[in-house]
Amino acid sequence: MLVNSDTLKTLEETVGQETVQELVDLYVDTSPEVIAQLETFADEKNSQQMAFWSHRLKGSSGTLGFDDIHELSKNIEKLCLENKVDEAAALCTKVRPLYQQTEQAIKNL
């Protein structure tokens, strides 16, 4: 699921709609740089940095209910921690297209 509306609704009930909108805007503003860093370190096969950047993307995506990118980031981080660098790097190529789909779904909310 690109955007889990139940998660967003629960978050809105907890912190308010305005705060959720600010968090979503921050996510959209900062995620391209996070993804760029992830891609750079995937090209370098740097598992420690891939784990760091995928963890960051995983956290923000999970908090906001962007389930598909959350799961992909979680899998990349797991592979890095298992020293499966080539598999993790291969998954990194899927992050940007999935983010673009997620960003479009956010705009359609």
Beta strands, then each sheet from edge to edge (+ up, - down):
end
